């Protein structure tokens, strides 16, 4: 039979057990009986907690999650372009870094605020929109921050390692509004990322370029003053021409020395030859033919006389005797006499003398030319030495001027490149592709069922805890078996507790 009351036992001395502490001892079978005794309390606790949880679950509305995805690729804005120099020019990040950078931009609170302002706070969150419209100006930023925070809690941006696709979802009670907000969010993202990644026109580049132009003007002025003070038109060309002139003068000097030595040798040879040549020679000599002429005249006369006289006539004998005598004299050379002779200048001597005079003139000319060459060489050498002394200063001026010109050119090119990059990046997002735009989700998700299950489980657990607590707090021995175990004595009888 069921027992509802307290058990009593016959008074006796308590057992001498070291572990007795006056607490009842229970067996597993006792819990079922004792918990059933507390069923009223447990049922009341269960119903109260479950009804509260069920009421809260019934207030939950169904939410719709719109999804979209974005493909991230390498773009010009991620290519490193140094402000000056070429160190690490063209360096690019890896895919994970690109995706992480774009993910951070998508998670930006400013991007969510831009989206809420474009769609309308009252359209997305009507309650916060009404509060925002009615709030004073000082409290409006706080309400907007709360709306931005709520939108961040309802939005999820997820990326997978080594995958260039970023997935974005947005949860809202209205499916059409969820898709609209997410599409506007993507449009604002394409605009907002350009303001983040693309550098605006930096005045530092222009200031630096102007500074270099001013320094270049000073360097040009110093360069021109250097040329004017040293009477130079072009230092490099003047030095090159001086070097070339010195080379030419050295070649001419060697040529002049060789020609002078050759002509001096020829002059010495001519002088030695002139010593063995007579200045004058006989030009011709006239022969004396008076005896032969007379002999011929006698023979002509004999022939003339032969026509008139006989051969034995005295006249003929006389003329023959004259002819014989004259022939004998001519034959013996007794009638020979020197003829007239004529002398003149020796042409060989004259030629040698003329050549000597010409060689002497050439030698004098070569010596004069050599002296002029020596003077020109000395002047050119002095000029080149002066240029060599001025070269360090000229090199420094030229180096500074060239460096400044290069810097001005680089900064000008950099400004133009930055302007072009900003214009190109501001007009397109070729490296960002929207793979899938958001569309109204046909099915929604609700937490009613999970909340009901949790409320049921929590209510049951709370009821069980309340029953156990009430069971352990009751005074006395709950059952005869518990009393027997607790006191380590047999229970002889039990009577129900009468109500007072």
Helices and strands as residue ranges (DSSP letters): H 28-37, H 39-59, E 64-72, G 76-78, H 95-106, H 109-119, H 121-124, H 126-134, H 137-154, E 155-159, E 165-172, H 175-197, H 203-229, H 235-274, E 280-285, H 290-306, H 314-332, E 341-345, H 347-427, E 432-436, H 448-473, H 480-487
